[in-house]
Amino acid sequence: MRLDQALARLFHQYSRNRLQEWLRAGHILVDGKSAATRMAVSGGEKIVLSPPQLPDAAAPRAQRMPLKIVHEDAALIVIDKPAGLVVHPGAGQPDRTLLNALLAHAPALAGVPRAGIVHRLDKDTSGLLVVAKTVESQTDLVRQLAERSMGRVYLALVQGDPPASGTIDAPVGRDVRQRTRMAVTNRGKPARTAYRVIERFGRAALVECRLETGRTHQIRVHLQHIHHPLVGDTVYRRGTRGGIDFPRQALHAAELSLTHPQTREPMVWKSPLPRDFKQLVASLRACEV
């Protein structure tokens, strides 16, 4: 059997890509030596796997910050993220992120890639996201994302008066004219968003969106593509405010469903609209009366 195939059977808690990366980087030894992925093994070889650790200087700092935890057990944490909180450190936000807060809440997450973060929400998007507490749980949850068995439902306030329902099937990739944006482009990856209108306000509508794929800024790009961008979205609103003032994109991750990576039980969590979003909807209803 090829070595990479044998590793996938022996260490099924890790993804094939991760095992191949560790093998190429020398973190997996066969009889004390580095080996190629296509090396043939016949049984009896001694495999030593030493997952890499970030050097202390490069490791994100643990920072105590308030977290709204809606569920936690030995395998995972479900967070209700407020708008304004960045999920992962980057060039413009080196600390004070969700990742830093997670390291303070559960120090063992330092041994899990990306502190267990499975998927992200934009800084100004509120709502539910899941964090894995072990590498095994993270691998399982990432597979659920890839297989589209993890359910994610968003509530969005869009400009205009969109059709009652539909599915937006349009590839999303980096905008060649502005690299900080995403766009519908033939060079992009397949992306599908199903939506339905929940309530109409004349100049805006409250829409439920269900992700069938998980591309960066997918909902924001897709709704702009059908000419109904998010209220408050300064990046994808095509220069029009739509007469509605809101300090962030009106997008909330309202429901998360998945199979528990240890118990295999189906689990569902829901998050109500945050106060600012709820007040905006109430003001639109009042204008319609």
C-alpha positions as CSV (number, residue, x, y, z in Angstrom):
1,M,0.0,0.0,0.0
2,R,1.2,3.6,-0.6
3,L,2.3,5.3,2.6
4,D,-0.2,8.2,2.3
5,Q,-3.0,5.6,2.0
6,A,-1.8,3.7,5.0
7,L,-1.5,6.9,7.0
8,A,-5.1,7.8,6.2
9,R,-6.2,4.4,7.7
10,L,-4.0,4.6,10.7
11,F,-4.7,8.2,11.6
12,H,-8.3,8.6,10.4
13,Q,-8.9,11.4,12.9
14,Y,-6.7,13.7,10.6
15,S,-7.5,14.8,7.1
16,R,-5.5,13.4,4.1
17,N,-4.3,16.8,3.2
18,R,-3.0,17.5,6.7
19,L,-1.2,14.1,6.9
20,Q,0.4,14.8,3.5
21,E,1.6,18.2,4.6
22,W,3.1,16.8,7.8
23,L,4.8,14.0,5.8
24,R,6.4,16.5,3.4
25,A,7.5,18.7,6.3
26,G,9.2,15.8,8.1
27,H,6.7,15.5,11.0
28,I,6.0,11.9,10.1
29,L,8.9,9.4,10.2
30,V,9.0,5.8,8.9
31,D,11.6,3.7,10.7
32,G,13.2,6.9,11.8
33,K,13.5,8.5,8.4
34,S,11.5,10.9,6.3
35,A,9.6,9.3,3.5
36,A,7.7,10.2,0.3
37,T,3.9,10.0,0.1
38,R,4.1,7.3,-2.6
39,M,6.5,5.1,-0.8
40,A,5.3,1.5,-0.6
41,V,4.8,0.0,2.9
42,S,4.0,-3.7,3.6
43,G,3.4,-3.7,7.4
44,G,5.7,-3.8,10.3
45,E,7.2,-0.4,9.7
46,K,7.4,1.9,12.7
47,I,5.5,5.2,12.2
48,V,6.2,8.2,14.4
49,L,3.9,11.2,14.0
50,S,4.9,14.5,15.8
51,P,2.3,17.2,14.9
52,P,4.0,20.6,14.6
53,Q,3.6,23.3,17.2
54,L,3.7,27.0,16.5
55,P,6.9,28.7,17.9
56,D,6.1,30.8,21.0
57,A,7.0,34.0,19.2
58,A,4.4,33.3,16.5
59,A,1.7,31.9,18.7
60,P,-1.3,34.2,19.2
61,R,-1.7,35.5,22.8
62,A,-4.5,34.4,25.1
63,Q,-6.6,37.5,26.0
64,R,-9.5,37.4,28.4
65,M,-12.6,38.8,26.6
66,P,-16.3,38.3,27.1
67,L,-17.7,35.4,25.1
68,K,-21.4,34.4,24.6
69,I,-21.2,30.7,24.7
70,V,-24.5,28.9,23.9
71,H,-23.1,25.4,24.1
72,E,-19.9,23.7,25.3
73,D,-18.9,20.1,25.8
74,A,-15.7,18.0,25.5
75,A,-15.8,18.2,21.7
76,L,-17.0,21.6,20.7
77,I,-18.0,25.1,21.6
78,V,-20.8,27.1,19.9
79,I,-20.3,30.9,20.1
80,D,-22.9,33.6,19.5
81,K,-20.5,36.2,18.0
82,P,-21.3,39.9,18.3
83,A,-20.9,42.3,15.4
84,G,-17.5,44.1,15.5
85,L,-15.5,41.1,16.7
86,V,-12.8,39.8,14.3
87,V,-12.6,36.0,14.3
88,H,-8.9,35.5,13.4
89,P,-5.8,37.7,13.8
90,G,-4.6,39.4,10.6
91,A,-2.6,42.3,9.3
92,G,-5.1,44.8,10.3
93,Q,-6.1,43.1,13.6
94,P,-3.2,41.3,15.3
95,D,-5.0,40.6,18.6
96,R,-8.3,41.2,20.5
97,T,-9.9,38.6,18.2
98,L,-12.2,35.6,18.9
99,L,-9.2,33.4,18.6
100,N,-7.4,35.3,21.4
101,A,-10.4,35.0,23.6
102,L,-10.8,31.3,22.9
103,L,-7.2,30.7,24.0
104,A,-7.9,32.4,27.3
105,H,-11.2,30.5,27.8
106,A,-9.8,27.0,26.9
107,P,-5.9,27.0,26.9
108,A,-5.8,23.5,25.4
109,L,-7.0,25.0,22.1
110,A,-3.4,26.1,21.6
111,G,-2.8,22.6,20.4
112,V,-5.5,22.7,17.8
113,P,-5.0,24.4,14.4
114,R,-6.5,27.9,14.4
115,A,-7.6,27.4,18.0
116,G,-10.3,25.0,16.8
117,I,-12.1,27.5,14.6
118,V,-14.0,25.6,11.9
119,H,-15.6,28.4,9.9
120,R,-15.6,32.2,10.1
121,L,-18.0,35.1,10.1
122,D,-17.1,38.6,8.9
123,K,-16.2,41.1,11.5
124,D,-19.5,42.9,11.2
125,T,-21.7,39.8,10.8
126,S,-23.2,38.6,14.1
127,G,-24.4,35.1,15.1
128,L,-23.4,31.5,15.5
129,L,-20.2,29.7,14.7
130,V,-18.7,26.4,16.0
131,V,-15.2,25.8,17.4
132,A,-13.7,22.3,17.8
133,K,-11.9,21.5,21.1
134,T,-9.8,18.7,19.6
135,V,-8.1,18.0,16.3
136,E,-10.3,15.0,15.8
137,S,-13.5,17.0,16.3
138,Q,-12.1,19.7,14.0
139,T,-11.4,17.2,11.2
140,D,-14.9,15.8,11.5
141,L,-16.6,19.2,11.5
142,V,-14.5,20.4,8.5
143,R,-15.7,17.2,6.6
144,Q,-19.3,18.1,7.4
145,L,-18.7,21.5,5.9
146,A,-17.2,20.0,2.8
147,E,-20.0,17.4,2.5
148,R,-22.6,20.2,3.0
149,S,-24.2,18.3,5.9
150,M,-23.6,21.2,8.3
151,G,-26.6,23.6,8.1
152,R,-26.1,27.4,8.3
153,V,-29.1,29.8,8.1
154,Y,-28.7,33.5,8.0
155,L,-31.1,36.5,8.2
156,A,-30.3,39.4,5.9
157,L,-31.9,42.7,5.4
158,V,-31.6,43.6,1.7
159,Q,-32.4,46.7,-0.3
160,G,-35.3,46.8,-2.6
161,D,-38.1,44.2,-3.2
162,P,-36.6,40.8,-4.3
163,P,-38.4,37.8,-5.7
164,A,-40.2,35.7,-3.1
165,S,-37.6,32.9,-3.2
166,G,-34.8,31.4,-5.4
167,T,-31.4,29.9,-5.6
168,I,-28.4,31.9,-6.6
169,D,-26.0,29.6,-8.4
170,A,-23.0,31.7,-9.4
171,P,-19.2,31.1,-8.9
172,V,-17.4,33.4,-6.4
173,G,-13.8,34.4,-6.5
174,R,-11.4,37.2,-6.0
175,D,-12.3,40.5,-7.8
176,V,-9.6,41.1,-10.3
177,R,-10.1,44.8,-10.2
178,Q,-10.1,45.1,-6.4
179,R,-8.3,42.3,-4.6
180,T,-9.8,43.0,-1.2
181,R,-13.3,42.2,-2.6
182,M,-14.9,39.0,-3.9
183,A,-17.1,38.9,-7.0
184,V,-19.2,36.6,-9.2
185,T,-16.6,35.5,-11.8
186,N,-16.0,32.5,-14.1
187,R,-12.6,32.1,-12.4
188,G,-14.3,31.5,-9.0
189,K,-15.4,28.4,-7.2
190,P,-18.9,27.0,-7.4
191,A,-21.2,28.8,-4.9
192,R,-25.0,28.3,-4.2
193,T,-27.2,30.3,-1.9
194,A,-30.9,29.5,-1.4
195,Y,-33.1,32.4,-0.1
196,R,-36.7,33.2,0.7
197,V,-38.3,36.5,1.7
198,I,-39.7,36.5,5.2
199,E,-41.1,40.1,5.4
200,R,-41.3,43.0,3.1
201,F,-41.0,46.7,3.9
202,G,-41.3,48.3,0.5
203,R,-37.8,49.7,0.2
204,A,-36.2,46.7,1.9
205,A,-36.9,43.0,2.8
206,L,-36.0,40.6,5.5
207,V,-34.6,37.5,3.8
208,E,-33.6,34.0,5.0
209,C,-30.5,32.6,3.3
210,R,-29.3,29.0,3.5
211,L,-25.7,28.3,2.4
212,E,-25.1,25.3,0.2
213,T,-21.4,26.3,-0.1
214,G,-19.2,28.4,2.0
215,R,-17.2,30.9,-0.1
216,T,-15.8,34.1,1.4
217,H,-18.5,36.9,1.5
218,Q,-20.8,34.5,-0.4
219,I,-24.1,35.9,0.8
220,R,-23.0,39.5,0.4
221,V,-21.7,38.9,-3.2
222,H,-24.7,36.8,-4.3
223,L,-27.3,39.3,-3.0
224,Q,-25.4,42.1,-4.8
225,H,-25.4,39.9,-7.9
226,I,-29.2,39.9,-8.0
227,H,-29.3,43.7,-7.4
228,H,-30.5,43.4,-3.8
229,P,-27.3,44.1,-1.7
230,L,-27.3,44.1,2.1
231,V,-28.4,47.2,3.9
232,G,-25.3,48.8,5.4
233,D,-22.8,46.9,3.3
234,T,-20.3,49.6,2.3
235,V,-18.3,47.1,0.2
236,Y,-20.9,45.5,-2.0
237,R,-23.7,48.0,-2.2
238,R,-22.7,49.6,-5.5
239,G,-22.4,53.1,-4.1
240,T,-26.1,53.4,-3.0
241,R,-27.3,53.7,0.6
242,G,-30.9,52.8,-0.3
243,G,-32.1,55.5,2.1
244,I,-31.5,53.2,5.1
245,D,-28.8,54.0,7.6
246,F,-27.1,51.1,9.4
247,P,-23.5,51.1,10.6
248,R,-22.7,47.5,9.4
249,Q,-24.0,45.0,6.9
250,A,-27.3,43.7,8.2
251,L,-26.4,40.0,8.3
252,H,-26.9,37.5,11.2
253,A,-26.1,33.8,11.4
254,A,-29.3,32.7,13.0
255,E,-29.2,28.9,13.0
256,L,-26.5,26.3,13.0
257,S,-27.1,22.5,12.7
258,L,-24.5,19.7,12.7
259,T,-23.9,16.1,13.7
260,H,-22.0,15.9,17.0
261,P,-18.5,14.7,16.2
262,Q,-18.4,12.3,19.2
263,T,-22.0,11.2,20.0
264,R,-23.2,11.4,16.3
265,E,-26.4,13.0,17.5
266,P,-28.0,15.8,15.4
267,M,-27.7,19.2,17.1
268,V,-29.4,22.6,16.3
269,W,-28.8,26.0,17.8
270,K,-30.7,29.3,17.1
271,S,-29.8,32.9,17.8
272,P,-32.3,35.7,18.0
273,L,-31.6,38.9,16.1
274,P,-29.2,41.2,18.0
275,R,-30.6,44.5,19.4
276,D,-29.3,46.8,16.6
277,F,-30.7,44.5,13.9
278,K,-34.0,44.1,15.7
279,Q,-34.4,47.8,16.2
280,L,-33.8,48.4,12.5
281,V,-36.5,45.9,11.5
282,A,-38.9,47.5,14.0
283,S,-38.3,51.0,12.6
284,L,-39.0,49.7,9.1
285,R,-42.2,48.1,10.2
286,A,-43.2,51.4,11.9
287,C,-42.7,53.2,8.6
288,E,-45.0,50.8,6.8
289,V,-47.9,51.3,9.2
